[in-house]
Structures are given as structure tokens and as C-alpha cells.
Amino acid sequence: MFNLILFGPPGSGKGTQSENLIKKYGLKHLSTGDILRSEIAGQTALGLEAKSFMDKGQLVPDEVVIGMISSALEANPEAAGFLFDGFPRTTAQAEALDKLLSLKKTEIAVVLALEVSEEELVKRLLNRGKTSGRSDDTSEEIVRARIVEYHAKTSAVADYYRQFDKVESIKGEGSVDEIFDALCKQIDVRMEEAI
């Protein structure tokens, strides 16, 4: 099983590249946002627990999110691997994810970090805001605040995985195909090493 984390600030192209990677490598996309919505819609025990926190305006605790990820892993035993998107966001979440994957006799093979300049991100998000209907993509001030928050939170996660030599930075500027090729090269190298 080949598991990877795709990192990148808002507007870095994660959504586009995730779709391409999932198609090429047959990975299962694990987006914590999608999992949360699915568990709540299915009124599972974990979904109801998560909803009770969200209804109070609180963050869903890590152990609830990890429980949902565990359920998603168990529900897809035939998966070639998983692409984690939007998780982990903190060092504690990364440690909990590693512990869970270890119990399932697997691990994160590589963390791919899309690197895009702040000015390019701002330009992309403001352009997306013109057509996406997302209010958080229409204000330059909010966009810049989101980028700062992303770097503040996820740099610690990248540092955590760096100690295991699992982080690869990928230039996230250029054509979609150029970026995809750069991501695939890193994945192929890690897959070779895993054999």
C-alpha cells in the first residue's frame, strides 16, 4: 500500500493534482472535509459526535478525525494506497496518523509539498474568486491571511516528516502537466524504493 500526503497552500493546485494522481496511481482520496460530511450524512456514531462539536462552533477533536480515517481505511481494503488531503494539519495529527497507519502495517511513503510564491497564490485565488462563488477567495486581505495561517500551521508538519526524509518540495508554478510530471517523478522514485 502506497500512502502520500499532498501539501500546498490555498491556490497551489492540490485539487487539480489530486485528481490526476488518483487516476494515474489508483489511490483513494482521503479528504478529511469529505469524510466528515459523509460520516455526518450517514449519521454514524463518529459523525454525530463530530456534528455535536461543530454545532457548538468547536473544532472536531483529533481522536474523532483519526477514528473516521481509521474507518475509511478499513472500508477500502483493496485500495492501492491513499492520498491524504487536508490532513494532518498539526504535528499531533501527524503522530496520530503514523500510529494508526503502523497498526494497519503501512506508513506514509512521501509528503509532496507544492511550493508557490505568495504573489502567484494571491493572483490565482482572486481569479478563482471571480467564478467559484467562494467568498474567502474575493478579498486579498483574507487570501493573504489564509496563506499566512497555512504556513504557520503546516510548516511544523513538514518539519515532523522531514526528520524521516519523507518531504519532497515540488515547484507548483508552470503548466498543470509540468507540475504533474514533477509529482509523478517523486512518487515513482519512492515506489521503487518501497519494492
Secondary structure, DSSP 8 states (H G I E B T S, - for coil): --EEEEE--TTSSHHHHHHHHHHHHT-EEEEHHHHHHHHHHTT-HHHHHHHHHHHTT----HHHHHHHHHHHHHT-TT-S-EEEES---SHHHHHHHHHHHHHTT--EEEEEEEE--HHHHHHHHHHHHHHH--GGGS-HHHHHHHHHHHHHHHHHHHHHHHTTT-EEEEE--S-HHHHHHHHHHHHHHHHHHH-
